[in-house]
Amino acid sequence: MRTVLIVIAVLALVGFLVVAYVLPGMSGAEAKEAARALVSGADPAKAQVSAAAEKSGSLAGAGAGVKLAPRNDPKAGELKWLVEPNGAIRGWNEKNAIEIALIPNLQGGKVTWNCRGYPISAMPAACGGKD
């Protein structure tokens, strides 16, 4: 009887370690991959907004008419983006609870981008994470 209880306790400890350490690491890697896909998926819209803003000399209306179709990633699930009239791009992935914001800045006739995302632990370095 005592041996059975020890075996059960060891199995419970192993199960706890798997749940506490292995599974979060797996989901963390999946979230990082999804965040990279979300950020890189916004590149076509960034190029369109940049071109429009640099041509007109203003961000006002640079995002008007720019659209990105949702993309279904086999691992990350559905990736979605919304381009605001001022050129800001918002992206999200519900499966991994990831959100990004790409904010354009026009100086000297050139557009630069500031990226921030949540959760920070999933974001690439270019978007505020530690990668």
Secondary structure, DSSP 8 states (H G I E B T S, - for coil): -HHHHHHHHHHHHHHHHIIIIIHHHHHHHHHHHHHHHHHHHTHHHHHHHHHHHHHHT-STTTTTT-----EEETTTEEEEEEE-TTS-EEEEETTTTEEEEEEEEEETTEEEEEEEEESGGGS-GGGTS--
